[in-house]
Every structure is written in C-alpha cells, then in structure tokens.
Amino acid sequence: MSPLDISPEEFQSLATRITDLAARFLTALPTLPSFPNVSGQQTRERFGEPLPERGLKGAALERLEDVVAMSRPPSPRFQGYVLGSGEPVAALADLLASVLNQNVTAWRSSPAAVTIEKQVIEWLATAVGCNGFGGSLCSGASAANLMALAMAREARLPSEQGDARSAIVYASSEAHMSIPKAVALLGLGRGSLHLIPTDDAWRMDVRGLQATIEKDVAAGGKPIAVVATAGTVTTGAIDPLESIAAICRQHGLWLHVDGAYGALSAIADPERLRGLALADSLSLDPHKWLYQPVDCGALLYRSAAAARAAFSNTGEYARAFGSDPLEAFAFFEESMELSRRFRALKLWLSLRYHGAEAFRAAIRCDLQHARDLARMIGDCADLELLAPVELSAVCFRYRGRIAEKDSDGINAAILKRLIERGRVYLSNASIAGRFALRACFVNHRTTDSDVAAIVPEVLAASGDVLGTRAATAET
Ligand SMILES: Cc1ncc(COP(=O)(O)O)c(C=O)c1O
C-alpha cells in the first residue's frame, strides 16, 4: 500500500468536513465583511511554515478555517472588477472532476469529458447566436485572446511564408491589457498593435479604423486582424461589431471579438450584441457572466481548420489511431494546451441543474441592477456618473464640494475607506484620466437592497475621508 493511499471511508469523512465548511461559508456569506480583516504580514505568518516531514492527517484540514477566514468572499455586495460569483453546484462538479482526474487532451484519454466539453461549447455558441462555431474551454479570456491572435496570424500571414513581425493588429484604446500582452507574446512586436481612438461612448471609432488601415496599407504594412471588444473592461462599451466586420471583409482581415465580459449577456439581450456571429473568433468567460468558479474561459471559432493550422503540431507519441472521427478527436490539435482539466463538468452540471432560463434571469437582473445604481447616482447631488451604462459596469465619482484638482486623490481615499468599512466592495477605473469608482454586476447573489446600500456606503466613506481631512487641516 502506498503511503499516499487513503481509504474510501477516510475520503468520505474528509469530504464531509470540507463540504460542511463550504456550507457554513455559504451560510455566512451575506454577513461577511467584503474584505477580510487581515494584513499581508498576518497572511504570511499564518501560512508561512516549513513543509511538514510527517503528514498531519485530519489535522491538516484545520488550517482550512484560516483559508476561509482570510479569503475575499464572493458576497452579494462584491461588485469589484469583472468577477463572477462562483455558482456552488459548479463547485461540487469541480471536486468530482479532480477525483476523476481526466486529462482532457483527446477522446481516447477522456471519452466522457471530451464529449461533454464539445457539447458545452455547442451550447455556448448557440446561446450567443454563433451557431456552428467550434472551440474549447481554457483558463480565461487572456488565454483565449492569445490563441485567437495566434490563429489570426497563421491564417493571414502563415509562419512559413513570411516575417510575422510586419503584421499589424488593430484594437481600440479601451481594449483589455491581454491584447497587447498577446501581441507581444506572439513576437509581433508591441508596435504592431495600432490602437484606434474611441467615440464619446468609449466605442471604437470605425472611421478612425478605416483611415488607419488605409494609411498602413499605403505605407506597405500588413494588417492581419481587428480585435473588437464586446464589453470593455472599464465601462462595458460594445464596439460597433457590424461596421467593424464590414471593414474586416473589405480588407480581408481576421475579426476577433473579445467578449470576455459582455458576450454572454447576449443570452439575455441578443439585440445589444448584434454582429457577434460575424466574428472569426470570439472569447467568452463563463467565470464572469455565467457565474462559474474560476477558471472557466472559452474560445469559439468559425473554422476548426484555422485552429488546427495554428495549433496542430502533433508528436508521434500523440498520434491518433483509428478512423472514427469522434474517437480520433484531440483538443490539442485545436488549442495551445495539451494537459487540460475537466473544466466542462462544472459548466455542464451548473447549466443542467439550473437551466438556461435561470441564467438568463440572473443576467437580466444584473443589467437592471446597473441601471438602478446609475439612477441612484443621478439622484444624488454629491455623485457624478462618468460613463454611459451599456452593460452592468457603472463608473462614477464623488463630486461633493471638492476642487477638481483634489478629485482623484479624494476618490482614491474614498475607495480605500469603502473597502475598509467592509460593507460593499467596488474597484476603480480611469475615465479620461479621472479616477473613478466602479461597480460591476456579474453576481447572482446581489439583491435590490444590496444595490441600494452602495450610494449610502460611498457617501459614508466620503464623510469619513473628508471629515478626517478637515480634522487634519484644522490641527
Ligand atoms: C474585456 C476583457 N478581456 C479579457 C479579460 C481577461 O480575462 P481573464 O481574466 O479571464 O483572463 C478581461 C478580464 O476582465 C476583460 O474584461
């Protein structure tokens, strides 16, 4: 018997302890502070210990209480960044996925898992109106964007034929940081990403795109792709997808849509995202607006042949035998990953457990909550909305009786104080160089009363900050 073996009874007992802990956490979630009351030094001290030489057995689990206590909770009042709330049925599926330990490389290594992942990809594609698209799950949209641009480069400037460094990629100045990162990782050179300015609603200016492409072509450049964003990370703006697709068609460019934040809202509101299906590739993040536990991203694409052209580099040791197309299928031919976890299980179970209608309703509720908050901000003389609310991100700032030159510093202090107060969690954004508070609703737990708590909490935090400043100024 291996010293690593545990009996099924011991597994059951450990699993019960862990699911009990998780259930207690879920029960406490609405009342937990929005950030744990802990410092970096305290976390280091709590977990900084030498690797035990002898196993602690069941006592090892005791420290899980500290892990829970020192975690930032996915509470109903968490509206930071673009982070889904972690649907618990999916979390249970994650446990089983790890026990099954399927390596989702190919059908022959994981027959059920490969079939379920393909099914889930088909569900996602159909749900956002991209019927017939293929694809795969990945760690998140950063990986999906990188793979999409690798496909674009291979499709428009095959690596065997030329110098990929002359390739030009276009995106708006509001594109997510994963786009310049992908361009750099692909060795295209950071200068090959041409950023197009946006209009006053933070959407890519299509006339600017057209003019820049024409100028680049006239100068001998090789445009290969446009990245349109369906839901920018800052304001949730949706680039004009249909107009951008027309420009791509005219110039023979690959159209990648970064829909990490916004594309899945097409499930609830397809009209707003018209044109998604014109993309050659599309990134989606079920760990954002399908409430799945991290990690769960997806890349969808129109042409599996284009994915294979970019990623198929099969070693002899991985060659598939047999001619049944289902059984010969390998994800590693269409993705940069080889070893892959069974991410599809959580999404599959969560979608089957709750049904599409429940997700549609939750997304509609998030959209409504953003509109409600924007209205509450509009009704408050001391607050100012800084950008249109297109999806579920609301960017605003405290205006009160403060000088414009002090606004950034005071709003940064308000955000810090807001998080210290522990009732609401917002993050920050920069809107035309101005510091903004940002609430983003991709949280199935948020209720109307949680939304109603945001403005009073921001005002209370402002009072704390300005009171302290006034007191400091007096002394
Ligand atoms: C528009 C956009 N693209 C890409 C990403 C990166 O996604 P991930 O964190 O899943 O890699 C994000 C993350 O917020 C995003 O909002």
The ligand as a Tripos MOL2 file, in Angstrom:
@<TRIPOS>MOLECULE
LIG
   16    16     1     0     0
SMALL
NO_CHARGES

@<TRIPOS>ATOM
      1 C1        -12.6750   42.6380  -21.8990 C.3       1 LIG1
      2 C2        -11.7910   41.6510  -21.1900 C.ar      1 LIG1
      3 N1        -10.9470   40.8860  -21.9060 N.ar      1 LIG1
      4 C3        -10.1400   39.9870  -21.3350 C.ar      1 LIG1
      5 C4        -10.1370   39.7980  -19.9640 C.ar      1 LIG1
      6 C5         -9.2230   38.7870  -19.3500 C.3       1 LIG1
      7 O1         -9.9560   37.7240  -18.8530 O.3       1 LIG1
      8 P1         -9.3210   36.6080  -17.8990 P.3       1 LIG1
      9 O2         -9.1130   37.2970  -16.5840 O.co2     1 LIG1
     10 O3        -10.3570   35.5640  -17.8520 O.co2     1 LIG1
     11 O4         -8.0420   36.1510  -18.4920 O.co2     1 LIG1
     12 C6        -10.9860   40.5740  -19.1690 C.ar      1 LIG1
     13 C7        -10.9880   40.4480  -17.7120 C.2       1 LIG1
     14 O5        -11.6420   41.1780  -17.0030 O.2       1 LIG1
     15 C8        -11.8550   41.5160  -19.8010 C.ar      1 LIG1
     16 O6        -12.7150   42.2610  -19.1040 O.3       1 LIG1
@<TRIPOS>BOND
     1     1     2 1
     2     2     3 ar
     3     2    15 ar
     4     3     4 ar
     5     4     5 ar
     6     5     6 1
     7     5    12 ar
     8     6     7 1
     9     7     8 1
    10     8     9 2
    11     8    10 1
    12     8    11 1
    13    12    13 1
    14    12    15 ar
    15    13    14 2
    16    15    16 1
@<TRIPOS>SUBSTRUCTURE
     1 LIG1         1 GROUP 0 **** ****
